Amino acid sequence: MLVSADGMRATLARNSLDKMLSASAVTQSESPREHAMAVANLDRLFADSVEGWSKTDKNKSPEISAVHRRFAPLRIGHEARLAKITVLEHTNPIQPNSLYSVESIEVGELSPVPEDMAKADAAESGSHLLAGPTGLVESLTRAIQEFNRGPSSVVHQFESGH
């Protein structure tokens, strides 16, 4: 069982890990190397993640009460990326939340505003937002942009993994 800093709990099943390592999943990240880094560090990324938003399941599965989009900083060499983690919250309280996917997102100066990302995410899949965006993703995105510009006070944040 993995636990995020804000207390969300989730498990990683073998079939989810297999999906994360599939060729189609790899294409969702900036590069195969970055995707492999995100999958290899998923436990730490989840622990450091913040809730971006949650939405309904696009397939309207009765077993899924919410699809959570969580975000964490991911160090790749001397730069940082944004790791997007998808967690499925199950309607059955006995069944733990499931880590479903992870991807690496490049954060440039013209990165989309998280609020726009949340609305587009929900609209694209035919679902609707349940909560968020929280604003935490925007703060995290700004910190990553600062880090990628060069030495600053946020360097220590990414070096320690927090």
N, C-alpha and C positions, 0 to 999 in steps of 0.2 A: 504494500500500500504506500503510495506516494502522497505527500502532503505539501500544499503550497503555503507560502508565508501567511496568506490570509485565511488558511484553514480548510481550503477545498481539498477533498480526498479523491484519489483516482487510482485505478489499477491499469496495468499495461498487459493485455492479453497477447499471446503468441500470434494470433491471426491479425491483430492490429499492427504488431511489429512487422509481420510479413507484408502487409499492405503499405506500410511506411517505406519499406525497402524496395517496393515494386518500381518498375521503370516509369509508370505514369505518375507516381508520387514524386519521384526524383525531379521530374520536369516542372513541378510546382515551385521549386526553390531556384535561387539565382544560379546555382551550379551544382553538379553532382557532389563535388567536394564539400560545399557548404551544407548540402542536404545530409550527407553522411555525418558531418560534425554535429548537426542538430539532432539527428537520431541517436548518435553515440552519447550525447550529453542530455538526453531528454529528462532524466531524473533530476539533474541540477536545474535545467531550464524550467521545469514545472515547479520546483521548489521556489525559484526566484520569480515566477510569473505573476502578473497582475491581470485582473479581469478587465477585458476590453468591453465586451457586451455579450448578451445572450439573445438567442432567437429561437423560433420554433423550428422543428425539423422539416426540411424541404420535402421529404417523402411522407410527412404526416404519420410517422410510425407511432402507434399507441404505446410502444415501449419507451419512447424518448420524450421526456418532459421539456428538455431544453438542450440547445447546442451552445456551448460556451466557447467564446474566442478569447484566449488568454495570450499574453505577450511577455517576452523576456529578452534581455540583451544576450546576444551570442557573439563571443569574440572569435574572429577569423583572422589569424595573423595579427597585424597591427591595426586592424579596423574592427568595427562592431557592426552587427546586423540586428535586425529585429526578428526574433523567432516567433512565429504564430503557431499556437498550439490549440487544437480543437479537442474539447472534452464533451462527451455525451453524458448527460444526466438522465438516468433511468427513472421511470415512473414507479417501479417496484423499489420500495425503500430498502429492501434486503440486498438488492443488486447494487454494487458500488459503481460510481461514475467510471467511465472508460476513457482512457487516452486514445483518441482516434487518429489524429494526424499531427504532423509538425512540418513546418516549412520555413525556409530562410528568406527574408525580405530585405532587399537593399534599401537603405535609408539615405536618400539624397536631399539636397536643398529643396527640391520641389516635390518631396514626398506628399502623398495625399493626406489630407486632414483626417484624423481618425473618425470623426463624426461622419464624413462622407464615405469612408471605407465601410462603416457599420451599415449605413443606409443602402449602399450598393450591394453589400454582402447579402442583406436580407432580401432586397428587391430581385437580385439576380437569381436567387434560389426559389423565389415564390413564397418565402416565409415572411414572418414579421418580427420586429424587435420585441423582446420581452423586457429587457433591461439594458441600460447603457445608451450610448457609450459613457464610460465612467470619467473620462478626462485623464486617467492615469496613463493611457497609451500615448496621448499627446505629450505629456511630460517625459515619458520614456523616450519617445522619438526625438524630442529636443535634446535630451542628454546624449543620445547616440550621435546626433548631428554634431554636437559640440566635441565629443570624443574624436570623431573622425576628422575634424578640422585640425586637431593637434593637441599638444599638451594643455590640460586644463584640470580643474578640480574633480571632474567626473572620472578621470583615469582610474583612481583608486576604487571607484564603484565597480568597474568592470574587471579589474585585476583580482578583486576578492571574490567575484562571482555574486555580488549582492547589488 
